[in-house]
Amino acid sequence: MKSKLNPTKLILLFASLAILGCAKPQESYTHTISTVDGISNAEITYLQNDSMVMTSSLAPSEIQYQRIESGDVTVLVTDANGTSTFNEVPSKYINLDATVEVSRNVFQDYFPEEWSLMKGQPYTTIYIKSKQDNQIFYMKCVFTNSDKEIAKYSEDF
């Protein structure tokens, strides 16, 4: 039986894979804050290992920052009433171009039904979704002005 790939095609295939394997990772990223609901006059901050990655006014805008190390990130949403802390956000959701939605006490239509028990509770939500692949997303709710997690959801769990 004859092989359908000739040697020239095989060499081109392996050369293409080698070039792609050597590509440098993206060095900077943009998070576009697309929605802020139920919060005004606030800031959003990304921290990793107690170092600030970025901080910005929490309003519809584009935020650019440099690639971070692998590991978890802490996201802070701070206003005059206090700080809502999102601990252990995987860096893979920070190291991508994404849209970010932040809301307080708003039960979004895309929340899983089992989250309906949160209704009536003071909670803050962050929702990060990739601009390139809508199957890559991370959503987390914490009690407002605390780091106490209520729920989280992503394509990984």
Buried (B, 14 or more C-beta within 10 A) or exposed (E): EEEEEEEEEEEEEEEEEEEEEEEEEEEEBEBBBBBBEEBEEBBBBBBBEEEEBBBBEBBEEEBEBEEBEEEEBBBBBBBEEEBBBBBEBBBBBBBBBBBBBBBBBBBBEEBEEEBEEBEEEBBBBBBBBBBEEEEBBBBBBBBBBBBEBBBBBBEEE
